[in-house]
């Protein structure tokens, strides 16, 4: 069987593997600018942590006749955002970086804001806004990375799929609340018109 001529020969692969052992998973074939990817991932980590905290607060603060099921959904989303944060932190370490969990700069590094919200509609609306920000941020990062770091790209594509699901679920919750119909919340209208 013939091997394609574009593949690196086994002797070369073995020799390269012995160089720069401390770099772990980052080999000579890593095509992205690692420092930029690490910064993007630390910003994504901050975004996920802010989302975890916002969802947790909303879980505990949800009040009203329909609050139990919505509070439960906030908790599920919080746990999923925590899983995203863990995946991102793990990838940062694999790339030879350090995940930045420092609380003093968290909100400044996050793409999403930490908005408390005073009603269920406010809480859901702020979470939809944050999910939509995350969706666009992840799409931008995925596009930037392209084929230069397929492992990070695939991880982010998986996270993006969950963020899209969150946004869709939250938009459905907004439509199901009577208060939205009375106030014609602009966020609900914008969500379905784009």
Buried (B, 14 or more C-beta within 10 A) or exposed (E): EEEEEEEEEEEEEEEEEEEEEEEEEBEEEBEBBBEEBBBBBBBBBBBBBBBBBBBBBBBEBBEEEBBEEBBEBBBEBBEBBBBBBEBBBEBBEBBBBEBBEEEEEBBEBBBBEBBEBEBBBBBBBBBBBBBBBBBEBBBEBBEBBEEEBEEBBEBBEEBBEBBBEBBEBBBEBBEEBEBBEEEEBEBBEEBEEE
